[in-house]
C-alpha cells in the first residue's frame, strides 16, 4: 500500500509504534507529525531521528491541509484528536484502535485496554485491535482489519503488551498490501 507513495504519520503519545513499524517495513514515513512539544520527555528518542514536524495541540483544517499536502496515505498512532470532516474526505486516513469494537462497541474511545483490565467479570472474553478508515466520528469508520485472542490475561500490562503485538501485525498487513 505504501510502496512509492507519500506516507505521513501522526501521533500524540510516544511515537514508539511508528518506530517499530518502520523497522519491520525497512521504510520510514515521509513525514511524522506530533502535537507534543519539542523536548517532551515521553517521546521515543528513535522517532526524533525521523523527519518530524511539531504542530498545534488542536490543528485547524488549514493546518492539516498544509501538513498533509500530497500525502497518499495517512496513519494515526495514538493521535488524540478528531480529524475534521473535510480532511477525512480529502485524504486516505487509517487508525488502529486497541479495542475489539466489532464485538464490544462500548470500547470505542480512549484507553479501551484499561477498561477491559478493570473488569473482573467475564464481560470481555476476547481482546483485540482493529484498523479502520477515519471519519469525523470517533472509531466509527469502516473496519478494514481486525485481530483478536482470548482474554486470559491478568493485568493491564499483559493486555497492553499483547495488543501492541497485534497492532504491529495489523499495521504491517495494511501497509504491505
C-alpha positions in Angstrom: 0.0 0.0 0.0 2.8 2.5 0.7 5.4 1.4 -1.9 6.1 4.5 -4.0 3.6 6.6 -2.1 3.9 9.5 0.3 3.2 8.2 3.8 2.5 10.6 6.7 2.0 9.6 10.3 0.6 11.5 13.3 1.0 10.8 17.0 0.2 12.4 20.3 1.9 9.9 22.7 5.5 8.5 22.3 5.8 7.6 18.6 7.1 4.1 19.5 4.6 2.3 17.3 5.9 4.3 14.3 9.5 3.3 15.1 8.5 -0.4 15.4 6.6 -0.3 12.1 9.4 1.5 10.3 11.9 -1.1 11.4 9.8 -4.0 10.2 9.0 -2.4 6.9 12.6 -1.1 6.4 11.0 2.2 5.5 10.2 5.3 7.4 7.3 7.6 6.9 8.0 10.5 4.7 6.8 12.8 7.5 6.0 12.4 11.2 3.7 14.9 12.8 3.1 15.3 16.5 1.2 17.7 18.7 3.6 17.1 21.5 6.1 19.9 22.3 9.8 19.7 21.3 11.8 18.2 24.1 8.8 16.2 25.5 10.4 13.6 27.8 7.9 10.9 26.7 8.7 11.0 23.0 10.7 7.9 21.9 14.2 9.0 21.1 14.3 6.9 17.9 11.3 8.9 16.4 13.4 12.1 16.7 15.7 10.7 14.0 12.8 10.9 11.5 11.6 14.0 9.7 9.3 15.3 12.4 7.1 18.3 12.5 5.5 19.8 15.6 2.0 21.2 15.3 -0.5 22.9 17.5 -2.3 20.9 20.2 -5.5 21.2 18.1 -4.7 21.8 14.4 -7.1 23.7 12.2 -8.4 22.4 8.9 -5.8 24.6 7.1 -3.0 23.3 9.3 -4.0 19.7 8.4 -4.1 20.6 4.7 -0.6 22.2 4.9 0.8 19.3 6.9 -0.7 16.5 4.8 -0.1 18.1 1.4 0.4 15.5 -1.3 0.0 12.6 1.3 -1.1 9.4 -0.3 -1.7 7.6 3.0 -2.0 8.9 6.5 -1.8 6.7 9.5 -2.7 7.6 13.1 -0.7 6.2 16.0 -2.3 7.4 19.2 -3.4 10.7 17.6 -5.7 12.0 20.2 -7.7 14.5 18.1 -10.8 14.1 15.9 -9.9 14.8 12.3 -12.1 17.4 10.7 -14.7 16.1 8.3 -13.1 18.0 5.3 -9.8 16.4 6.0 -11.3 12.9 6.3 -12.9 13.3 2.9 -9.7 14.6 1.2 -7.2 12.1 2.5 -6.8 8.3 3.0 -6.5 8.2 6.7 -6.4 5.0 8.8 -6.4 4.5 12.6 -5.6 1.5 14.8 -7.9 1.1 17.8 -6.7 -1.2 20.6 -10.2 -2.4 21.5 -12.3 -5.0 19.8 -15.0 -2.6 18.8 -16.5 -5.0 16.3 -17.6 -7.2 19.2 -17.7 -4.6 22.0 -18.8 -1.3 20.6 -18.6 0.2 24.1 -14.8 0.1 23.8 -14.8 3.0 21.3 -12.8 6.0 22.6 -9.7 6.4 24.7 -7.9 3.6 26.6 -10.1 0.6 26.0 -7.3 -1.7 27.3 -7.7 0.0 30.7 -11.5 -0.5 30.7 -11.0 -4.2 29.8 -8.4 -4.7 32.5 -10.5 -3.3 35.3 -13.4 -5.7 34.6 -13.0 -8.7 36.8 -16.1 -10.4 35.5 -16.3 -12.3 32.2 -17.7 -9.4 30.2 -14.7 -9.2 27.8 -13.9 -12.8 26.8 -11.8 -11.5 23.9 -9.3 -8.7 23.4 -8.2 -7.3 20.1 -7.4 -4.4 17.7 -9.0 -3.0 14.6 -7.7 -0.8 11.8 -10.5 1.4 10.4 -10.9 4.2 7.9 -11.1 7.5 9.7 -14.3 9.5 9.6 -15.2 12.5 11.8 -16.8 10.3 14.4 -14.6 8.6 17.0 -13.8 5.0 16.0 -16.8 4.8 13.7 -15.2 4.3 10.3 -15.3 1.1 8.3 -13.2 -1.7 9.9 -10.6 -3.0 7.3 -8.7 -5.4 9.5 -9.0 -6.9 12.9 -7.2 -9.3 15.2 -8.4 -10.9 18.4 -7.5 -13.5 21.0 -9.0 -15.0 24.2 -8.7 -12.7 27.2 -6.7 -14.9 29.5 -4.6 -12.0 30.9 -4.3 -10.9 34.4 -3.2 -7.3 34.2 -3.4 -4.2 32.1 0.3 -4.5 31.3 -0.2 -8.0 29.9 -3.2 -6.9 27.8 -1.3 -3.8 26.5 1.7 -5.9 25.6 -0.4 -8.4 23.6 -2.4 -5.5 21.9 0.9 -3.9 20.8 2.0 -7.1 19.2 -1.4 -7.4 17.4 -1.3 -3.8 16.4 2.1 -4.2 14.8 0.9 -7.2 12.8 -2.2 -5.4 11.6 -0.2 -2.3 10.5 2.3 -4.4 8.6 -0.6 -6.2 6.8 -2.3 -3.0 5.9 0.9 -1.2 4.7 2.2 -4.2 2.7 -1.0 -4.6 0.8 
